[in-house]
Amino acid sequence: MLSRALSASVIGIDAHLIEVEVDITSRGLPYFSMVGLPDAAVKESKDRIKAALKNIGFNFPLKQITVNLAPADLKKEGSSFDLPIAIGLIAAEELIPSNILKEYIIAGELSLDGKIKPIRGALPVALEAKRLGLKGIILPKENVAEAAVVKGIDVFGMESLPEVIEFLNGISKKEPFKIDINSVMAENSIYEDDFSDVKGQEHAKRALEVAAAGSHNILMIGPPGSGKTMLAKRLPSILPQMTFEEALETTKIHSVVGLLQNGQSLLAIRAFRAPHHTISDVALIGGGQIPRPGEVSLAHHGILFLDELPEFKRNVLEVLRQPIESGVVTVSRAVATVSYPAQFVLVSAMNPCPCGFFGDSRHQCTCTPGMITRYRSRVSGPLMDRIDIHMDVPAVPYKELSNNYAGEKSEVIRQRVINARERQLKRFGDDRIFANGQMKTKHMKKYCKLTEDAHGLLDTAMQKLGLSARAYSRILKVSRTIADLDASENIHGHHVAEAIQYRTLDRGQF
């Protein structure tokens, strides 16, 4: 008897339909064969399925069993095929009507006692089921919350194999899992960290506001303990709230990697990823023998924070250049070529010198000029080209630390950022960019209109400070964002003056 069940395999961050064909014949000696490019985890499903069926009271058929995972040229990996293969075996024994299996995608890992364990990538599977126009999906109970955010399909969460069998036979009635998207977005969009917690550092907070408003990459330079990490952690709280589409795309990536907690349905806050400086290039950018998203993709629509920037390996930093420019990572391996989204704001931090106290009035720097130069040169010029803002973050005086003054709350700053972003979206229209940080040369010529005093100031700065052409374009972008925060159509002299202050390295103060 031949049966067919539907399942899915996740490649990259998208699911692809897999047809699980099970053929059972009583001719010849018993054997179990699985074809269709299964990996080791899929091949091992035979033993898990055999034990699970035995422990729920089903006699494993001692016949010739062939399982085909189609399309046969697509690599299958993971343990999510346990449940559809087991259901296919039972349907081939004519204990489940075969016609109902065409209506559902089935995915889940089986334990030896027949319980169903959670899987990775439930959200992409639900999106694929909706795209195909299927009635619904059958998943482990722990995965239904993330899959239920996809409207238009029925999502059924199951705890055990007998429960699935009874449902497919119509013995038990089960209601699909429902979720209120609006309440989920509201509940999951609360940030724990707030800018009002930061004492002093008004200049640094202003620079982060500009970075958030224009999606500019930023480098903070300051001694240990000056608050660079504290400031970076609060940057997501002033970015615009995520839309449902952004939350869905971010949740897909975390679902594939397996970072969603049990019962978590949607990630509605901006991601903040802070990998250690010992990270490898594969872990940062993504890849591996079976390609997986890296830290740059986990930071999609959020913040990638690189603390102690010069301590990262040179080859690790160099791989950042492509995703910063394009917002996409393409990983090519022998088994597959996949692309991952990677639109993020790069926030980096470093000490001013190896000892950390260059320019600090309270501590004596022990570094020689040569040591400082070598320390700086660990970060390549091409990467620095992609950082619009670099600023000093000095140590906070005791007087500011001990006072009771509370700065602006993140929600107040966020509103100014949202207003600036709306102006940019209206300005760029169909240019396929959404923020000033993404402007190319043609956009700067069109949208960066300088007043006469701004022209004069920028000309003086270029000559007196010896600014490069790279610095010129960065100053124009940042000036445009500052003008947007000021609700100004043209760029005035004070906008340019502030932007010049955010070019610490070009001004030779480091």
C-alpha positions in Angstrom: 0.0 0.0 0.0 1.3 3.5 -0.9 0.5 6.6 1.1 1.6 10.3 0.8 2.0 12.9 3.6 3.2 16.5 3.3 6.0 18.0 5.3 8.5 20.8 4.8 12.3 21.4 4.9 13.8 24.7 5.8 16.6 26.0 3.5 17.9 29.4 4.5 15.0 31.1 6.2 12.3 29.7 3.8 10.5 26.4 3.9 10.0 24.1 0.9 7.3 21.5 0.5 8.4 17.9 0.9 6.2 15.0 -0.1 6.7 12.0 2.2 5.9 8.8 0.2 5.7 5.5 2.1 5.3 2.2 0.3 4.8 -1.1 2.2 4.8 -4.5 0.5 4.7 -8.0 2.1 7.0 -9.6 -0.6 10.5 -10.6 0.4 12.4 -10.2 3.7 11.6 -7.2 5.9 13.7 -4.1 5.5 13.4 -0.3 5.9 14.8 1.9 3.2 14.8 5.7 3.1 15.8 7.7 0.0 15.7 11.4 -1.1 19.0 12.8 0.3 18.3 12.4 4.0 21.0 13.5 6.5 22.0 11.5 9.5 19.3 12.9 11.7 16.6 11.9 9.2 18.0 8.4 8.7 18.0 7.9 12.5 14.2 8.5 12.5 13.7 4.8 11.7 14.6 3.8 15.2 12.7 6.6 16.9 9.6 5.8 14.9 9.8 2.1 15.5 10.1 2.6 19.3 7.3 5.2 19.3 4.9 3.0 17.4 5.6 0.1 19.6 5.1 2.1 22.8 1.7 3.4 21.7 0.5 -0.1 21.0 1.0 -0.2 17.2 2.8 -3.2 15.7 5.6 -2.0 13.5 5.0 -3.8 10.1 7.7 -6.5 9.4 7.5 -5.9 5.7 9.5 -4.2 3.0 9.1 -0.4 3.7 10.4 2.3 1.4 10.2 5.9 2.3 10.9 8.6 -0.3 11.4 12.3 0.5 10.5 14.2 -2.7 11.9 16.2 -4.4 14.8 13.7 -4.2 17.5 16.3 -5.2 16.8 18.6 -2.2 18.9 17.9 0.9 16.7 17.0 4.0 18.0 17.6 7.5 16.7 17.7 11.0 14.3 15.6 13.0 11.0 17.2 12.0 10.3 14.3 9.5 9.7 11.8 12.3 6.0 12.6 12.6 5.1 12.7 8.9 6.9 9.4 8.3 5.2 7.8 11.2 1.8 9.0 9.9 2.7 7.8 6.4 3.4 4.3 7.8 0.1 4.2 9.6 -1.8 5.5 6.5 -0.1 2.9 4.4 -1.5 0.3 6.7 -4.9 1.8 6.0 -5.5 3.0 9.6 -5.7 6.7 8.5 -7.7 7.9 5.4 -5.1 9.0 2.8 -7.2 11.8 1.4 -7.0 14.0 4.5 -3.2 13.9 4.5 -3.2 16.1 1.4 -4.7 19.0 3.4 -2.0 19.5 6.1 1.7 19.9 6.4 2.9 17.7 9.3 6.2 18.3 11.2 7.5 17.2 14.5 10.1 15.1 16.3 9.1 11.9 18.1 10.3 10.7 21.4 10.5 7.0 22.1 7.2 7.0 24.1 5.3 8.7 21.3 5.4 12.3 22.6 6.0 15.1 20.1 9.0 17.4 20.7 9.4 21.0 19.3 11.2 21.7 16.1 13.0 24.7 14.5 11.5 26.8 11.7 7.8 26.4 12.5 7.0 29.9 11.2 8.5 29.4 7.7 6.6 26.2 7.5 3.3 28.0 8.3 4.1 30.6 5.7 4.7 27.9 3.1 1.4 26.2 3.9 -0.4 29.5 3.4 1.4 30.1 0.1 0.3 26.6 -1.2 -3.3 27.2 -0.1 -3.4 24.2 2.2 -6.0 23.9 5.0 -3.5 23.9 7.8 -0.5 22.5 9.6 0.0 20.0 12.4 2.9 20.9 14.7 4.2 20.2 18.2 2.2 22.1 20.9 5.3 24.3 21.8 5.5 25.6 18.2 1.9 26.7 17.6 2.2 30.2 19.0 4.8 31.3 16.4 3.0 29.5 13.6 -0.4 31.0 14.5 0.7 34.6 13.6 0.2 33.6 10.0 -3.4 34.3 9.1 -5.4 32.2 6.7 -4.4 28.7 7.8 -5.4 26.5 10.7 -2.6 25.6 13.2 -3.1 22.5 15.4 -0.7 21.8 18.2 -0.3 18.2 19.2 1.4 16.6 22.2 1.5 12.9 21.2 1.3 10.6 18.2 -2.0 9.0 19.3 -3.5 12.5 19.5 -2.5 13.1 15.8 -4.0 9.8 14.7 -7.3 10.4 16.5 -7.5 13.9 14.9 -6.8 12.7 11.4 -9.4 9.9 11.8 -12.0 12.4 13.0 -12.3 10.7 16.4 -11.4 13.8 18.4 -12.3 17.4 17.5 -9.6 20.0 18.0 -9.9 23.7 17.6 -7.1 25.5 15.7 -4.9 27.7 17.9 -5.7 31.4 17.6 -3.7 34.5 18.5 -4.4 38.2 18.7 -1.7 39.9 16.6 -2.3 43.4 18.0 -2.0 42.3 21.7 1.1 40.2 20.9 2.8 43.1 19.2 1.9 45.4 22.2 3.1 42.9 24.8 6.4 42.1 23.1 7.4 45.7 22.1 8.4 46.9 25.6 12.1 47.7 26.2 13.6 47.1 29.6 16.5 49.6 29.1 15.7 53.4 28.8 17.9 56.4 28.0 16.7 58.1 31.2 19.0 55.6 33.1 22.1 57.2 31.5 23.8 59.9 33.7 25.5 62.7 31.7 26.9 61.9 28.2 24.5 64.3 26.6 26.7 64.7 23.5 26.8 60.9 23.1 23.1 60.6 23.5 22.5 63.2 20.9 24.9 61.4 18.5 22.9 58.1 19.0 19.7 60.0 18.3 21.2 61.2 15.0 22.4 57.7 14.2 18.9 56.2 14.9 17.2 58.9 12.8 19.3 58.4 9.7 20.3 54.7 10.2 23.9 55.7 10.4 26.7 53.3 11.6 28.5 54.7 14.6 31.8 54.3 16.4 32.2 55.3 20.1 35.7 56.0 21.4 36.3 56.3 25.1 38.1 54.9 28.2 36.9 51.8 30.0 33.8 52.5 32.1 32.7 55.6 30.3 29.3 54.0 29.4 29.8 52.9 25.7 28.1 49.6 26.2 25.3 51.1 28.3 24.5 53.6 25.6 24.6 51.0 22.8 22.1 48.7 24.7 19.6 51.6 24.8 19.8 52.5 21.1 17.1 49.9 20.1 14.7 51.7 22.5 14.7 54.9 20.4 14.4 53.2 17.0 10.9 53.3 15.4 8.6 50.5 16.6 8.8 47.4 14.4 6.0 46.9 11.8 4.3 43.5 11.7 6.2 42.6 8.5 9.5 43.4 10.1 8.6 41.4 13.2 7.6 38.5 11.0 10.9 38.5 9.1 13.0 38.8 12.3 11.0 36.0 14.0 11.6 33.7 10.9 15.4 34.1 11.4 15.3 33.4 15.1 12.9 30.5 14.5 15.3 28.8 12.0 18.2 29.1 14.4 16.1 27.8 17.3 16.4 30.9 19.5 12.6 31.3 20.2 11.6 30.3 23.7 8.8 27.8 24.1 5.5 29.5 23.6 7.0 32.7 22.1 5.1 33.8 19.1 6.7 37.0 17.8 9.8 39.2 18.3 8.4 42.7 18.3 11.5 44.5 19.7 14.6 45.5 17.7 17.3 42.8 18.0 20.5 43.7 19.9 23.3 41.3 19.1 26.7 41.7 20.8 29.1 38.9 19.8 32.4 38.4 21.6 35.5 39.6 19.9 36.7 35.9 19.6 33.8 35.1 17.1 34.7 33.5 13.8 33.8 34.9 10.4 31.4 32.0 9.8 29.6 32.6 13.1 29.4 36.3 12.3 28.3 36.2 8.7 26.6 32.8 8.6 27.4 29.5 6.8 28.7 26.2 7.9 28.5 22.8 6.3 24.7 23.2 6.5 24.3 27.0 6.1 22.8 28.8 9.1 22.2 32.5 9.7 25.0 34.4 11.5 25.0 37.3 13.9 24.5 39.9 11.2 21.3 38.2 10.2 20.1 37.8 13.8 20.6 41.5 14.1 18.3 42.1 11.1 16.2 45.3 11.6 18.2 45.9 14.8 21.6 46.6 16.2 24.9 44.8 15.8 27.2 45.9 18.6 30.9 45.2 18.3 32.6 46.1 21.6 36.5 46.4 21.6 36.4 46.7 17.8 40.2 46.4 17.3 40.3 43.1 19.2 38.2 41.4 16.4 40.3 39.4 13.9 40.9 41.3 10.7 39.2 38.7 8.4 36.2 38.7 10.7 35.7 42.5 10.3 36.3 42.4 6.6 33.3 40.1 6.0 31.0 42.9 7.3 31.6 45.1 4.3 29.2 43.3 1.9 26.2 43.1 4.3 26.6 46.7 5.4 26.4 47.8 1.8 23.7 45.5 0.4 21.7 44.4 3.5 21.9 40.8 2.3 24.3 38.0 3.0 24.8 35.3 0.3 26.4 32.0 1.5 27.6 29.5 -1.1 28.3 25.9 -0.1 28.5 22.6 -2.0 25.0 21.6 -0.8 23.3 24.9 -1.4 23.5 28.7 -2.0 21.3 30.7 0.4 20.7 34.3 1.1 19.9 35.8 4.5 18.6 39.4 5.1 21.0 41.5 7.1 19.8 45.1 7.4 21.3 46.4 10.7 22.9 49.5 12.3 26.5 48.8 13.1 27.4 50.2 16.6 31.0 49.7 17.6 33.2 50.8 20.5 36.9 51.0 21.2 39.3 52.4 23.6 41.4 55.4 22.5 44.6 53.4 22.9 45.8 50.0 24.2 45.8 51.0 27.8 42.5 52.9 27.4 43.5 56.3 28.9 44.8 58.4 26.0 43.3 61.9 26.5 41.9 61.1 29.9 42.8 63.9 32.4 42.4 61.6 35.4 44.7 58.8 34.3 48.1 58.8 32.7 48.4 57.0 29.3 51.4 54.6 29.1 51.2 54.0 25.3 53.7 55.2 22.8 52.6 56.9 19.6 53.6 53.8 17.7 51.5 51.6 19.9 48.5 53.9 19.4 49.0 53.9 15.6 49.2 50.0 15.5 46.1 49.8 17.6 44.1 52.0 15.3 45.3 50.2 12.2 43.7 47.0 13.3 40.5 48.4 11.9 40.8 48.7 8.1 40.1 51.8 6.0 37.3 50.2 3.9 35.4 49.3 7.1 35.9 52.8 8.5 34.6 54.1 5.2 31.2 52.6 6.1 31.0 54.3 9.5 29.3 57.7 9.3 29.7 58.8 12.9 32.6 58.5 15.3 32.6 60.3 18.5 34.3 60.7 21.9 32.7 59.2 25.0 34.7 60.7 27.9 34.5 59.4 31.5 31.6 60.8 33.4 32.5 63.1 36.3 31.4 62.2 39.8 29.2 65.2 40.1 27.0 64.0 37.2 27.0 60.4 38.4 25.8 61.4 41.9 23.1 63.9 41.0 19.4 63.0 40.8 18.9 64.4 37.3 17.0 62.1 34.9 17.5 62.6 31.2 14.9 62.3 28.5 13.0 59.1 28.3 13.5 56.9 25.3 9.9 57.3 24.1 10.4 61.1 23.8 13.6 60.7 21.8 11.9 58.0 19.7 9.2 60.3 18.6 11.7 62.8 17.2 13.4 59.9 15.4 10.1 58.7 13.9 9.3 62.2 12.7 12.7 62.4 11.0 12.3 58.9 9.4 8.8 59.9 8.1 10.4 62.9 6.3 13.0 60.6 4.8 10.5 58.0 3.6 8.4 60.8 1.9 11.6 62.2 0.3 13.0 59.0 -1.1 9.7 57.6 -2.4 10.5 54.9 -4.9 14.3 55.1 -4.5 14.3 51.8 -2.6 16.1 53.3 0.4 14.4 54.3 3.6 17.1 56.4 5.5 19.8 58.9 4.9 22.5 56.5 5.8 21.8 54.5 2.7 22.1 57.5 0.3 24.4 57.1 -2.7 26.1 60.0 -4.6 23.1 60.7 -6.8 20.9 61.0 -3.8 23.3 63.4 -2.0 23.4 65.7 -5.0 19.6 65.7 -5.2 18.6 66.0 -1.5 21.6 67.6 0.3 20.9 71.3 -0.5 23.3 73.5 1.4 22.7 77.1 2.3 25.4 79.7 1.7 26.7 79.6 5.3 26.7 75.8 5.3 28.8 75.9 2.1 31.3 78.3 3.6 31.7 76.3 6.9 32.2 73.1 5.0 34.7 74.6 2.7 36.6 76.0 5.7 36.5 72.6 7.5 37.8 70.8 4.4 40.8 73.1 4.2 41.7 73.8 7.9 41.1 70.2 9.1 42.3 68.5 6.0 39.2 66.4 5.7 39.1 63.7 3.0 36.4 63.2 0.3 35.2 60.2 2.3 34.7 62.5 5.3 32.9 65.1 3.1 30.2 62.6 2.0 29.7 61.3 5.5 29.3 64.9 6.8 26.7 65.6 4.1 24.7 62.4 5.1 24.8 63.2 8.8 24.0 66.9 8.1 20.9 65.9 6.2 19.7 63.8 9.1 20.3 66.6 11.6 18.3 68.9 9.4 15.5 66.3 9.3 15.5 66.2 13.1 15.2 70.0 12.9 12.4 69.8 10.4 14.5 71.8 7.9 14.3 71.4 4.2 17.8 72.8 3.6 21.0 72.1 5.4 22.2 75.1 7.4 25.5 76.0 8.9 24.7 74.8 12.4 23.7 71.4 11.0 27.1 71.1 9.2 28.9 72.3 12.4 27.3 69.5 14.4 28.1 66.9 11.8 31.7 67.9 11.8 31.8 67.2 15.5 30.9 63.6 14.8 34.2 63.0 12.8 36.6 62.6 15.6 39.1 60.5 13.7 39.1 62.8 10.7 39.7 65.9 12.9 43.0 64.3 14.2 41.9 64.3 17.8 42.7 60.6 18.2 
